[in-house]
Amino acid sequence: MMPEVLVTIVVFFASYHIIKLVSTHLLKRKLIKAEQFDRVGILEEPKSENDESNRYPSLKWGLVALMTGIGFIIIEVMGLFNREMVKGYDAVLPMGILLVCISLGFLIYFFIMNGKAVKK
């Protein structure tokens, strides 16, 4: 059942973007042919007003990768003490540990960036 749902989602997502791309192109072409060059800019996607949002991408992804690694280490260490808790088909603890560690990486990045913004 899952592959059918996934294929349906992908087909609709791709169809939406193809239709949007073609219709935007045709509308821009009509506006240019009508010599309304100033209105062509209306169709552009709005850009982010905040240039601080992705100022240090390597720091963000470095912290996320570090915390992911720490999460995997925690899972392995917990597996040494109680293998049934982290191994097996129905074990959800490893996923929880990994998600918490990844979230901590994003939170650390958030607090670092807020600290830099306050200092300015």
Backbone atoms as SQL, in Angstrom:
CREATE TABLE atoms (id INTEGER PRIMARY KEY, chain TEXT, resi INTEGER, resn TEXT, atom TEXT, x REAL, y REAL, z REAL);
INSERT INTO atoms VALUES
  (1, 'A', 1, 'MET', 'N', 0.808, -1.188, 0.000),
  (2, 'A', 1, 'MET', 'CA', 0.000, 0.000, 0.000),
  (3, 'A', 1, 'MET', 'C', 0.856, 1.258, 0.000),
  (4, 'A', 2, 'MET', 'N', 1.941, 1.257, 0.697),
  (5, 'A', 2, 'MET', 'CA', 2.762, 2.445, 0.826),
  (6, 'A', 2, 'MET', 'C', 3.348, 2.912, -0.503),
  (7, 'A', 3, 'PRO', 'N', 3.846, 2.025, -1.371),
  (8, 'A', 3, 'PRO', 'CA', 4.390, 2.515, -2.644),
  (9, 'A', 3, 'PRO', 'C', 3.342, 3.209, -3.509),
  (10, 'A', 4, 'GLU', 'N', 2.094, 2.749, -3.469),
  (11, 'A', 4, 'GLU', 'CA', 1.052, 3.389, -4.264),
  (12, 'A', 4, 'GLU', 'C', 0.802, 4.816, -3.791),
  (13, 'A', 5, 'VAL', 'N', 0.783, 4.994, -2.479),
  (14, 'A', 5, 'VAL', 'CA', 0.566, 6.328, -1.925),
  (15, 'A', 5, 'VAL', 'C', 1.736, 7.235, -2.280),
  (16, 'A', 6, 'LEU', 'N', 2.940, 6.718, -2.159),
  (17, 'A', 6, 'LEU', 'CA', 4.122, 7.512, -2.474),
  (18, 'A', 6, 'LEU', 'C', 4.142, 7.914, -3.941),
  (19, 'A', 7, 'VAL', 'N', 3.827, 6.990, -4.825),
  (20, 'A', 7, 'VAL', 'CA', 3.793, 7.296, -6.260),
  (21, 'A', 7, 'VAL', 'C', 2.731, 8.348, -6.550),
  (22, 'A', 8, 'THR', 'N', 1.573, 8.237, -5.928),
  (23, 'A', 8, 'THR', 'CA', 0.509, 9.216, -6.131),
  (24, 'A', 8, 'THR', 'C', 0.943, 10.605, -5.682),
  (25, 'A', 9, 'ILE', 'N', 1.576, 10.682, -4.527),
  (26, 'A', 9, 'ILE', 'CA', 2.046, 11.969, -4.014),
  (27, 'A', 9, 'ILE', 'C', 3.083, 12.565, -4.954),
  (28, 'A', 10, 'VAL', 'N', 4.028, 11.769, -5.403),
  (29, 'A', 10, 'VAL', 'CA', 5.073, 12.265, -6.300),
  (30, 'A', 10, 'VAL', 'C', 4.480, 12.736, -7.621),
  (31, 'A', 11, 'VAL', 'N', 3.528, 11.992, -8.164),
  (32, 'A', 11, 'VAL', 'CA', 2.908, 12.377, -9.444),
  (33, 'A', 11, 'VAL', 'C', 2.161, 13.701, -9.300),
  (34, 'A', 12, 'PHE', 'N', 1.378, 13.865, -8.243),
  (35, 'A', 12, 'PHE', 'CA', 0.651, 15.118, -8.062),
  (36, 'A', 12, 'PHE', 'C', 1.599, 16.283, -7.798),
  (37, 'A', 13, 'PHE', 'N', 2.638, 16.063, -7.010),
  (38, 'A', 13, 'PHE', 'CA', 3.620, 17.111, -6.730),
  (39, 'A', 13, 'PHE', 'C', 4.318, 17.542, -8.017),
  (40, 'A', 14, 'ALA', 'N', 4.740, 16.583, -8.817),
  (41, 'A', 14, 'ALA', 'CA', 5.414, 16.900, -10.077),
  (42, 'A', 14, 'ALA', 'C', 4.457, 17.585, -11.043),
  (43, 'A', 15, 'SER', 'N', 3.221, 17.113, -11.117),
  (44, 'A', 15, 'SER', 'CA', 2.233, 17.734, -12.008),
  (45, 'A', 15, 'SER', 'C', 1.978, 19.183, -11.617),
  (46, 'A', 16, 'TYR', 'N', 1.842, 19.433, -10.331),
  (47, 'A', 16, 'TYR', 'CA', 1.619, 20.799, -9.850),
  (48, 'A', 16, 'TYR', 'C', 2.761, 21.717, -10.263),
  (49, 'A', 17, 'HIS', 'N', 3.991, 21.275, -10.036),
  (50, 'A', 17, 'HIS', 'CA', 5.134, 22.128, -10.350),
  (51, 'A', 17, 'HIS', 'C', 5.312, 22.321, -11.851),
  (52, 'A', 18, 'ILE', 'N', 5.031, 21.314, -12.634),
  (53, 'A', 18, 'ILE', 'CA', 5.134, 21.462, -14.092),
  (54, 'A', 18, 'ILE', 'C', 4.076, 22.442, -14.591),
  (55, 'A', 19, 'ILE', 'N', 2.847, 22.316, -14.111),
  (56, 'A', 19, 'ILE', 'CA', 1.785, 23.234, -14.525),
  (57, 'A', 19, 'ILE', 'C', 2.107, 24.659, -14.088),
  (58, 'A', 20, 'LYS', 'N', 2.609, 24.821, -12.874),
  (59, 'A', 20, 'LYS', 'CA', 2.970, 26.150, -12.381),
  (60, 'A', 20, 'LYS', 'C', 4.090, 26.755, -13.222),
  (61, 'A', 21, 'LEU', 'N', 5.096, 25.966, -13.549),
  (62, 'A', 21, 'LEU', 'CA', 6.220, 26.445, -14.347),
  (63, 'A', 21, 'LEU', 'C', 5.771, 26.872, -15.739),
  (64, 'A', 22, 'VAL', 'N', 4.972, 26.050, -16.389),
  (65, 'A', 22, 'VAL', 'CA', 4.512, 26.361, -17.747),
  (66, 'A', 22, 'VAL', 'C', 3.594, 27.580, -17.741),
  (67, 'A', 23, 'SER', 'N', 2.667, 27.647, -16.796),
  (68, 'A', 23, 'SER', 'CA', 1.743, 28.789, -16.769),
  (69, 'A', 23, 'SER', 'C', 2.474, 30.094, -16.454),
  (70, 'A', 24, 'THR', 'N', 3.439, 30.070, -15.568),
  (71, 'A', 24, 'THR', 'CA', 4.225, 31.266, -15.277),
  (72, 'A', 24, 'THR', 'C', 5.016, 31.697, -16.501),
  (73, 'A', 25, 'HIS', 'N', 5.594, 30.749, -17.197),
  (74, 'A', 25, 'HIS', 'CA', 6.346, 31.071, -18.413),
  (75, 'A', 25, 'HIS', 'C', 5.444, 31.699, -19.469),
  (76, 'A', 26, 'LEU', 'N', 4.270, 31.112, -19.688),
  (77, 'A', 26, 'LEU', 'CA', 3.355, 31.654, -20.695),
  (78, 'A', 26, 'LEU', 'C', 2.861, 33.049, -20.314),
  (79, 'A', 27, 'LEU', 'N', 2.586, 33.256, -19.040),
  (80, 'A', 27, 'LEU', 'CA', 2.132, 34.568, -18.595),
  (81, 'A', 27, 'LEU', 'C', 3.232, 35.614, -18.736),
  (82, 'A', 28, 'LYS', 'N', 4.462, 35.248, -18.389),
  (83, 'A', 28, 'LYS', 'CA', 5.581, 36.178, -18.571),
  (84, 'A', 28, 'LYS', 'C', 5.762, 36.516, -20.040),
  (85, 'A', 29, 'ARG', 'N', 5.639, 35.519, -20.892),
  (86, 'A', 29, 'ARG', 'CA', 5.799, 35.744, -22.327),
  (87, 'A', 29, 'ARG', 'C', 4.723, 36.694, -22.855),
  (88, 'A', 30, 'LYS', 'N', 3.486, 36.528, -22.388),
  (89, 'A', 30, 'LYS', 'CA', 2.412, 37.434, -22.805),
  (90, 'A', 30, 'LYS', 'C', 2.675, 38.860, -22.337),
  (91, 'A', 31, 'LEU', 'N', 3.139, 38.999, -21.098),
  (92, 'A', 31, 'LEU', 'CA', 3.423, 40.337, -20.583),
  (93, 'A', 31, 'LEU', 'C', 4.564, 40.999, -21.345),
  (94, 'A', 32, 'ILE', 'N', 5.573, 40.241, -21.697),
  (95, 'A', 32, 'ILE', 'CA', 6.698, 40.801, -22.446),
  (96, 'A', 32, 'ILE', 'C', 6.255, 41.185, -23.852),
  (97, 'A', 33, 'LYS', 'N', 5.433, 40.360, -24.483),
  (98, 'A', 33, 'LYS', 'CA', 4.929, 40.694, -25.824),
  (99, 'A', 33, 'LYS', 'C', 4.044, 41.937, -25.788),
  (100, 'A', 34, 'ALA', 'N', 3.334, 42.150, -24.688),
  (101, 'A', 34, 'ALA', 'CA', 2.490, 43.333, -24.544),
  (102, 'A', 34, 'ALA', 'C', 3.294, 44.539, -24.074),
  (103, 'A', 35, 'GLU', 'N', 4.607, 44.388, -23.959),
  (104, 'A', 35, 'GLU', 'CA', 5.548, 45.435, -23.548),
  (105, 'A', 35, 'GLU', 'C', 5.216, 45.997, -22.164),
  (106, 'A', 36, 'GLN', 'N', 4.798, 45.142, -21.278),
  (107, 'A', 36, 'GLN', 'CA', 4.550, 45.540, -19.898),
  (108, 'A', 36, 'GLN', 'C', 5.656, 44.952, -19.019),
  (109, 'A', 37, 'PHE', 'N', 6.853, 45.471, -19.236),
  (110, 'A', 37, 'PHE', 'CA', 8.039, 44.909, -18.587),
  (111, 'A', 37, 'PHE', 'C', 8.012, 45.088, -17.071),
  (112, 'A', 38, 'ASP', 'N', 7.392, 46.160, -16.594),
  (113, 'A', 38, 'ASP', 'CA', 7.373, 46.393, -15.153),
  (114, 'A', 38, 'ASP', 'C', 6.472, 45.399, -14.418),
  (115, 'A', 39, 'ARG', 'N', 5.513, 44.811, -15.092),
  (116, 'A', 39, 'ARG', 'CA', 4.622, 43.837, -14.456),
  (117, 'A', 39, 'ARG', 'C', 5.209, 42.430, -14.430),
  (118, 'A', 40, 'VAL', 'N', 6.240, 42.174, -15.192),
  (119, 'A', 40, 'VAL', 'CA', 6.832, 40.834, -15.224),
  (120, 'A', 40, 'VAL', 'C', 7.424, 40.483, -13.862),
  (121, 'A', 41, 'GLY', 'N', 7.921, 41.474, -13.141),
  (122, 'A', 41, 'GLY', 'CA', 8.513, 41.245, -11.823),
  (123, 'A', 41, 'GLY', 'C', 7.525, 40.766, -10.785),
  (124, 'A', 42, 'ILE', 'N', 6.240, 40.970, -11.020),
  (125, 'A', 42, 'ILE', 'CA', 5.214, 40.520, -10.075),
  (126, 'A', 42, 'ILE', 'C', 5.227, 39.001, -9.945),
  (127, 'A', 43, 'LEU', 'N', 5.595, 38.320, -11.016),
  (128, 'A', 43, 'LEU', 'CA', 5.551, 36.858, -11.021),
  (129, 'A', 43, 'LEU', 'C', 6.745, 36.217, -10.329),
  (130, 'A', 44, 'GLU', 'N', 7.744, 37.001, -9.969),
  (131, 'A', 44, 'GLU', 'CA', 8.918, 36.447, -9.293),
  (132, 'A', 44, 'GLU', 'C', 8.558, 36.026, -7.875),
  (133, 'A', 45, 'GLU', 'N', 9.219, 34.999, -7.400),
  (134, 'A', 45, 'GLU', 'CA', 9.012, 34.534, -6.031),
  (135, 'A', 45, 'GLU', 'C', 9.573, 35.570, -5.064),
  (136, 'A', 46, 'PRO', 'N', 8.858, 35.861, -3.975),
  (137, 'A', 46, 'PRO', 'CA', 9.386, 36.830, -3.010),
  (138, 'A', 46, 'PRO', 'C', 10.624, 36.275, -2.319),
  (139, 'A', 47, 'LYS', 'N', 11.623, 37.124, -2.210),
  (140, 'A', 47, 'LYS', 'CA', 12.863, 36.701, -1.561),
  (141, 'A', 47, 'LYS', 'C', 12.779, 36.994, -0.072),
  (142, 'A', 48, 'SER', 'N', 13.538, 36.259, 0.681),
  (143, 'A', 48, 'SER', 'CA', 13.532, 36.404, 2.127),
  (144, 'A', 48, 'SER', 'C', 14.076, 37.775, 2.511),
  (145, 'A', 49, 'GLU', 'N', 13.362, 38.457, 3.380),
  (146, 'A', 49, 'GLU', 'CA', 13.793, 39.773, 3.834),
  (147, 'A', 49, 'GLU', 'C', 14.953, 39.661, 4.817),
  (148, 'A', 50, 'ASN', 'N', 15.022, 38.546, 5.505),
  (149, 'A', 50, 'ASN', 'CA', 16.022, 38.361, 6.545),
  (150, 'A', 50, 'ASN', 'C', 17.229, 37.650, 5.964),
  (151, 'A', 51, 'ASP', 'N', 18.337, 38.366, 5.810),
  (152, 'A', 51, 'ASP', 'CA', 19.543, 37.742, 5.276),
  (153, 'A', 51, 'ASP', 'C', 20.327, 37.009, 6.356),
  (154, 'A', 52, 'GLU', 'N', 19.888, 37.116, 7.604),
  (155, 'A', 52, 'GLU', 'CA', 20.544, 36.417, 8.703),
  (156, 'A', 52, 'GLU', 'C', 20.129, 34.948, 8.768),
  (157, 'A', 53, 'SER', 'N', 19.095, 34.571, 8.038),
  (158, 'A', 53, 'SER', 'CA', 18.509, 33.246, 8.206),
  (159, 'A', 53, 'SER', 'C', 19.475, 32.121, 7.868),
  (160, 'A', 54, 'ASN', 'N', 20.343, 32.324, 6.911),
  (161, 'A', 54, 'ASN', 'CA', 21.263, 31.254, 6.525),
  (162, 'A', 54, 'ASN', 'C', 22.674, 31.812, 6.415),
  (163, 'A', 55, 'ARG', 'N', 23.086, 32.515, 7.444),
  (164, 'A', 55, 'ARG', 'CA', 24.376, 33.184, 7.396),
  (165, 'A', 55, 'ARG', 'C', 25.538, 32.216, 7.579),
  (166, 'A', 56, 'TYR', 'N', 25.364, 31.239, 8.414),
  (167, 'A', 56, 'TYR', 'CA', 26.422, 30.264, 8.684),
  (168, 'A', 56, 'TYR', 'C', 25.905, 28.854, 8.416),
  (169, 'A', 57, 'PRO', 'N', 25.716, 28.478, 7.165),
  (170, 'A', 57, 'PRO', 'CA', 25.156, 27.147, 6.891),
  (171, 'A', 57, 'PRO', 'C', 26.096, 26.018, 7.294),
  (172, 'A', 58, 'SER', 'N', 27.399, 26.252, 7.188),
  (173, 'A', 58, 'SER', 'CA', 28.324, 25.179, 7.565),
  (174, 'A', 58, 'SER', 'C', 28.299, 24.937, 9.073),
  (175, 'A', 59, 'LEU', 'N', 28.106, 25.997, 9.854),
  (176, 'A', 59, 'LEU', 'CA', 27.985, 25.829, 11.303),
  (177, 'A', 59, 'LEU', 'C', 26.729, 25.030, 11.635),
  (178, 'A', 60, 'LYS', 'N', 25.628, 25.373, 10.978),
  (179, 'A', 60, 'LYS', 'CA', 24.363, 24.678, 11.252),
  (180, 'A', 60, 'LYS', 'C', 24.482, 23.195, 10.940),
  (181, 'A', 61, 'TRP', 'N', 24.935, 22.875, 9.732),
  (182, 'A', 61, 'TRP', 'CA', 24.974, 21.465, 9.341),
  (183, 'A', 61, 'TRP', 'C', 26.103, 20.724, 10.038),
  (184, 'A', 62, 'GLY', 'N', 27.151, 21.428, 10.425),
  (185, 'A', 62, 'GLY', 'CA', 28.198, 20.796, 11.223),
  (186, 'A', 62, 'GLY', 'C', 27.678, 20.401, 12.597),
  (187, 'A', 63, 'LEU', 'N', 26.915, 21.296, 13.226),
  (188, 'A', 63, 'LEU', 'CA', 26.324, 20.969, 14.528),
  (189, 'A', 63, 'LEU', 'C', 25.319, 19.826, 14.419),
  (190, 'A', 64, 'VAL', 'N', 24.522, 19.844, 13.364),
  (191, 'A', 64, 'VAL', 'CA', 23.542, 18.766, 13.181),
  (192, 'A', 64, 'VAL', 'C', 24.253, 17.434, 12.967),
  (193, 'A', 65, 'ALA', 'N', 25.307, 17.431, 12.157),
  (194, 'A', 65, 'ALA', 'CA', 26.059, 16.190, 11.923),
  (195, 'A', 65, 'ALA', 'C', 26.737, 15.717, 13.207),
  (196, 'A', 66, 'LEU', 'N', 27.302, 16.650, 13.980),
  (197, 'A', 66, 'LEU', 'CA', 27.938, 16.294, 15.247),
  (198, 'A', 66, 'LEU', 'C', 26.928, 15.674, 16.206),
  (199, 'A', 67, 'MET', 'N', 25.778, 16.310, 16.339),
  (200, 'A', 67, 'MET', 'CA', 24.776, 15.790, 17.260),
  (201, 'A', 67, 'MET', 'C', 24.187, 14.468, 16.766),
  (202, 'A', 68, 'THR', 'N', 24.093, 14.288, 15.452),
  (203, 'A', 68, 'THR', 'CA', 23.642, 13.001, 14.914),
  (204, 'A', 68, 'THR', 'C', 24.636, 11.906, 15.272),
  (205, 'A', 69, 'GLY', 'N', 25.912, 12.205, 15.128),
  (206, 'A', 69, 'GLY', 'CA', 26.946, 11.240, 15.513),
  (207, 'A', 69, 'GLY', 'C', 26.893, 10.905, 16.989),
  (208, 'A', 70, 'ILE', 'N', 26.688, 11.924, 17.813),
  (209, 'A', 70, 'ILE', 'CA', 26.566, 11.682, 19.254),
  (210, 'A', 70, 'ILE', 'C', 25.343, 10.811, 19.541),
  (211, 'A', 71, 'GLY', 'N', 24.258, 11.050, 18.811),
  (212, 'A', 71, 'GLY', 'CA', 23.063, 10.215, 18.974),
  (213, 'A', 71, 'GLY', 'C', 23.333, 8.765, 18.630),
  (214, 'A', 72, 'PHE', 'N', 24.059, 8.526, 17.528),
  (215, 'A', 72, 'PHE', 'CA', 24.402, 7.148, 17.160),
  (216, 'A', 72, 'PHE', 'C', 25.309, 6.507, 18.208),
  (217, 'A', 73, 'ILE', 'N', 26.224, 7.279, 18.771),
  (218, 'A', 73, 'ILE', 'CA', 27.098, 6.748, 19.826),
  (219, 'A', 73, 'ILE', 'C', 26.268, 6.368, 21.053),
  (220, 'A', 74, 'ILE', 'N', 25.325, 7.221, 21.431),
  (221, 'A', 74, 'ILE', 'CA', 24.457, 6.921, 22.577),
  (222, 'A', 74, 'ILE', 'C', 23.661, 5.640, 22.329),
  (223, 'A', 75, 'ILE', 'N', 23.154, 5.483, 21.111),
  (224, 'A', 75, 'ILE', 'CA', 22.385, 4.275, 20.775),
  (225, 'A', 75, 'ILE', 'C', 23.262, 3.036, 20.898),
  (226, 'A', 76, 'GLU', 'N', 24.484, 3.109, 20.403),
  (227, 'A', 76, 'GLU', 'CA', 25.385, 1.953, 20.489),
  (228, 'A', 76, 'GLU', 'C', 25.756, 1.634, 21.932),
  (229, 'A', 77, 'VAL', 'N', 26.012, 2.664, 22.742),
  (230, 'A', 77, 'VAL', 'CA', 26.360, 2.432, 24.149),
  (231, 'A', 77, 'VAL', 'C', 25.169, 1.826, 24.888),
  (232, 'A', 78, 'MET', 'N', 23.964, 2.313, 24.604),
  (233, 'A', 78, 'MET', 'CA', 22.783, 1.727, 25.243),
  (234, 'A', 78, 'MET', 'C', 22.576, 0.288, 24.794),
  (235, 'A', 79, 'GLY', 'N', 22.962, -0.032, 23.568),
  (236, 'A', 79, 'GLY', 'CA', 22.854, -1.400, 23.070),
  (237, 'A', 79, 'GLY', 'C', 23.781, -2.354, 23.792),
  (238, 'A', 80, 'LEU', 'N', 24.885, -1.839, 24.342),
  (239, 'A', 80, 'LEU', 'CA', 25.792, -2.691, 25.111),
  (240, 'A', 80, 'LEU', 'C', 25.156, -3.136, 26.426),
  (241, 'A', 81, 'PHE', 'N', 24.335, -2.277, 27.021),
  (242, 'A', 81, 'PHE', 'CA', 23.725, -2.589, 28.307),
  (243, 'A', 81, 'PHE', 'C', 22.437, -3.400, 28.165),
  (244, 'A', 82, 'ASN', 'N', 21.616, -3.052, 27.189),
  (245, 'A', 82, 'ASN', 'CA', 20.345, -3.751, 27.007),
  (246, 'A', 82, 'ASN', 'C', 20.035, -3.791, 25.514),
  (247, 'A', 83, 'ARG', 'N', 20.409, -4.879, 24.887),
  (248, 'A', 83, 'ARG', 'CA', 20.288, -4.990, 23.431),
  (249, 'A', 83, 'ARG', 'C', 18.834, -4.968, 22.969),
  (250, 'A', 84, 'GLU', 'N', 17.931, -5.515, 23.751),
  (251, 'A', 84, 'GLU', 'CA', 16.527, -5.571, 23.341),
  (252, 'A', 84, 'GLU', 'C', 15.895, -4.183, 23.256),
  (253, 'A', 85, 'MET', 'N', 16.443, -3.227, 24.011),
  (254, 'A', 85, 'MET', 'CA', 15.862, -1.896, 24.036),
  (255, 'A', 85, 'MET', 'C', 16.121, -1.130, 22.732),
  (256, 'A', 86, 'VAL', 'N', 17.257, -1.374, 22.097),
  (257, 'A', 86, 'VAL', 'CA', 17.611, -0.591, 20.911),
  (258, 'A', 86, 'VAL', 'C', 17.658, -1.406, 19.631),
  (259, 'A', 87, 'LYS', 'N', 17.607, -2.707, 19.734),
  (260, 'A', 87, 'LYS', 'CA', 17.618, -3.545, 18.531),
  (261, 'A', 87, 'LYS', 'C', 16.248, -4.161, 18.343),
  (262, 'A', 88, 'GLY', 'N', 15.984, -4.576, 17.164),
  (263, 'A', 88, 'GLY', 'CA', 14.705, -5.222, 16.895),
  (264, 'A', 88, 'GLY', 'C', 13.843, -4.372, 15.987),
  (265, 'A', 89, 'TYR', 'N', 12.846, -5.021, 15.465),
  (266, 'A', 89, 'TYR', 'CA', 11.987, -4.384, 14.467),
  (267, 'A', 89, 'TYR', 'C', 11.093, -3.309, 15.077),
  (268, 'A', 90, 'ASP', 'N', 10.634, -3.515, 16.297),
  (269, 'A', 90, 'ASP', 'CA', 9.686, -2.593, 16.919),
  (270, 'A', 90, 'ASP', 'C', 10.344, -1.576, 17.846),
  (271, 'A', 91, 'ALA', 'N', 11.642, -1.497, 17.875),
  (272, 'A', 91, 'ALA', 'CA', 12.319, -0.580, 18.784),
  (273, 'A', 91, 'ALA', 'C', 12.201, 0.851, 18.271),
  (274, 'A', 92, 'VAL', 'N', 11.588, 1.711, 19.073),
  (275, 'A', 92, 'VAL', 'CA', 11.447, 3.114, 18.696),
  (276, 'A', 92, 'VAL', 'C', 12.400, 4.012, 19.478),
  (277, 'A', 93, 'LEU', 'N', 13.040, 3.471, 20.482),
  (278, 'A', 93, 'LEU', 'CA', 13.968, 4.261, 21.278),
  (279, 'A', 93, 'LEU', 'C', 15.116, 4.828, 20.443),
  (280, 'A', 94, 'PRO', 'N', 15.738, 4.065, 19.546),
  (281, 'A', 94, 'PRO', 'CA', 16.817, 4.650, 18.741),
  (282, 'A', 94, 'PRO', 'C', 16.348, 5.840, 17.902),
  (283, 'A', 95, 'MET', 'N', 15.152, 5.749, 17.343),
  (284, 'A', 95, 'MET', 'CA', 14.633, 6.864, 16.552),
  (285, 'A', 95, 'MET', 'C', 14.418, 8.087, 17.433),
  (286, 'A', 96, 'GLY', 'N', 13.907, 7.871, 18.628),
  (287, 'A', 96, 'GLY', 'CA', 13.701, 8.979, 19.559),
  (288, 'A', 96, 'GLY', 'C', 15.006, 9.629, 19.968),
  (289, 'A', 97, 'ILE', 'N', 16.003, 8.813, 20.279),
  (290, 'A', 97, 'ILE', 'CA', 17.313, 9.350, 20.657),
  (291, 'A', 97, 'ILE', 'C', 17.895, 10.156, 19.510),
  (292, 'A', 98, 'LEU', 'N', 17.819, 9.632, 18.309),
  (293, 'A', 98, 'LEU', 'CA', 18.376, 10.313, 17.147),
  (294, 'A', 98, 'LEU', 'C', 17.649, 11.632, 16.881),
  (295, 'A', 99, 'LEU', 'N', 16.324, 11.632, 16.953),
  (296, 'A', 99, 'LEU', 'CA', 15.570, 12.864, 16.719),
  (297, 'A', 99, 'LEU', 'C', 15.851, 13.915, 17.789),
  (298, 'A', 100, 'VAL', 'N', 15.980, 13.490, 19.033),
  (299, 'A', 100, 'VAL', 'CA', 16.296, 14.436, 20.105),
  (300, 'A', 100, 'VAL', 'C', 17.680, 15.042, 19.888),
  (301, 'A', 101, 'CYS', 'N', 18.653, 14.232, 19.523),
  (302, 'A', 101, 'CYS', 'CA', 20.007, 14.744, 19.301),
  (303, 'A', 101, 'CYS', 'C', 20.055, 15.699, 18.108),
  (304, 'A', 102, 'ILE', 'N', 19.357, 15.366, 17.027),
  (305, 'A', 102, 'ILE', 'CA', 19.322, 16.258, 15.865),
  (306, 'A', 102, 'ILE', 'C', 18.639, 17.572, 16.240),
  (307, 'A', 103, 'SER', 'N', 17.559, 17.490, 17.002),
  (308, 'A', 103, 'SER', 'CA', 16.868, 18.704, 17.444),
  (309, 'A', 103, 'SER', 'C', 17.761, 19.546, 18.335),
  (310, 'A', 104, 'LEU', 'N', 18.536, 18.906, 19.183),
  (311, 'A', 104, 'LEU', 'CA', 19.483, 19.647, 20.016),
  (312, 'A', 104, 'LEU', 'C', 20.516, 20.375, 19.163),
  (313, 'A', 105, 'GLY', 'N', 20.953, 19.746, 18.076),
  (314, 'A', 105, 'GLY', 'CA', 21.882, 20.415, 17.165),
  (315, 'A', 105, 'GLY', 'C', 21.280, 21.679, 16.579),
  (316, 'A', 106, 'PHE', 'N', 20.026, 21.602, 16.138),
  (317, 'A', 106, 'PHE', 'CA', 19.354, 22.791, 15.607),
  (318, 'A', 106, 'PHE', 'C', 19.150, 23.841, 16.696),
  (319, 'A', 107, 'LEU', 'N', 18.811, 23.415, 17.918),
  (320, 'A', 107, 'LEU', 'CA', 18.623, 24.371, 19.010),
  (321, 'A', 107, 'LEU', 'C', 19.926, 25.066, 19.386),
  (322, 'A', 108, 'ILE', 'N', 21.018, 24.331, 19.410),
  (323, 'A', 108, 'ILE', 'CA', 22.317, 24.945, 19.699),
  (324, 'A', 108, 'ILE', 'C', 22.636, 25.996, 18.647),
  (325, 'A', 109, 'TYR', 'N', 22.399, 25.674, 17.380),
  (326, 'A', 109, 'TYR', 'CA', 22.618, 26.641, 16.305),
  (327, 'A', 109, 'TYR', 'C', 21.728, 27.865, 16.497),
  (328, 'A', 110, 'PHE', 'N', 20.463, 27.644, 16.858),
  (329, 'A', 110, 'PHE', 'CA', 19.531, 28.749, 17.073),
  (330, 'A', 110, 'PHE', 'C', 20.029, 29.672, 18.180),
  (331, 'A', 111, 'PHE', 'N', 20.480, 29.095, 19.299),
  (332, 'A', 111, 'PHE', 'CA', 20.948, 29.918, 20.405),
  (333, 'A', 111, 'PHE', 'C', 22.244, 30.644, 20.058),
  (334, 'A', 112, 'ILE', 'N', 23.116, 30.021, 19.295),
  (335, 'A', 112, 'ILE', 'CA', 24.341, 30.698, 18.853),
  (336, 'A', 112, 'ILE', 'C', 23.987, 31.895, 17.977),
  (337, 'A', 113, 'MET', 'N', 23.066, 31.701, 17.036),
  (338, 'A', 113, 'MET', 'CA', 22.690, 32.789, 16.133),
  (339, 'A', 113, 'MET', 'C', 21.941, 33.894, 16.873),
  (340, 'A', 114, 'ASN', 'N', 21.104, 33.549, 17.846),
  (341, 'A', 114, 'ASN', 'CA', 20.430, 34.580, 18.639),
  (342, 'A', 114, 'ASN', 'C', 21.428, 35.355, 19.481),
  (343, 'A', 115, 'GLY', 'N', 22.440, 34.678, 19.999),
  (344, 'A', 115, 'GLY', 'CA', 23.478, 35.365, 20.760),
  (345, 'A', 115, 'GLY', 'C', 24.245, 36.348, 19.898),
  (346, 'A', 116, 'LYS', 'N', 24.511, 35.990, 18.653),
  (347, 'A', 116, 'LYS', 'CA', 25.193, 36.901, 17.734),
  (348, 'A', 116, 'LYS', 'C', 24.300, 38.082, 17.364),
  (349, 'A', 117, 'ALA', 'N', 22.993, 37.847, 17.229),
  (350, 'A', 117, 'ALA', 'CA', 22.072, 38.924, 16.861),
  (351, 'A', 117, 'ALA', 'C', 21.907, 39.920, 18.004),
  (352, 'A', 118, 'VAL', 'N', 21.923, 39.448, 19.243),
  (353, 'A', 118, 'VAL', 'CA', 21.774, 40.331, 20.394),
  (354, 'A', 118, 'VAL', 'C', 23.013, 41.201, 20.558),
  (355, 'A', 119, 'LYS', 'N', 24.184, 40.675, 20.267),
  (356, 'A', 119, 'LYS', 'CA', 25.430, 41.426, 20.422),
  (357, 'A', 119, 'LYS', 'C', 25.546, 42.578, 19.436),
  (358, 'A', 120, 'LYS', 'N', 24.849, 42.489, 18.309),
  (359, 'A', 120, 'LYS', 'CA', 24.954, 43.554, 17.294),
  (360, 'A', 120, 'LYS', 'C', 24.226, 44.777, 17.669);
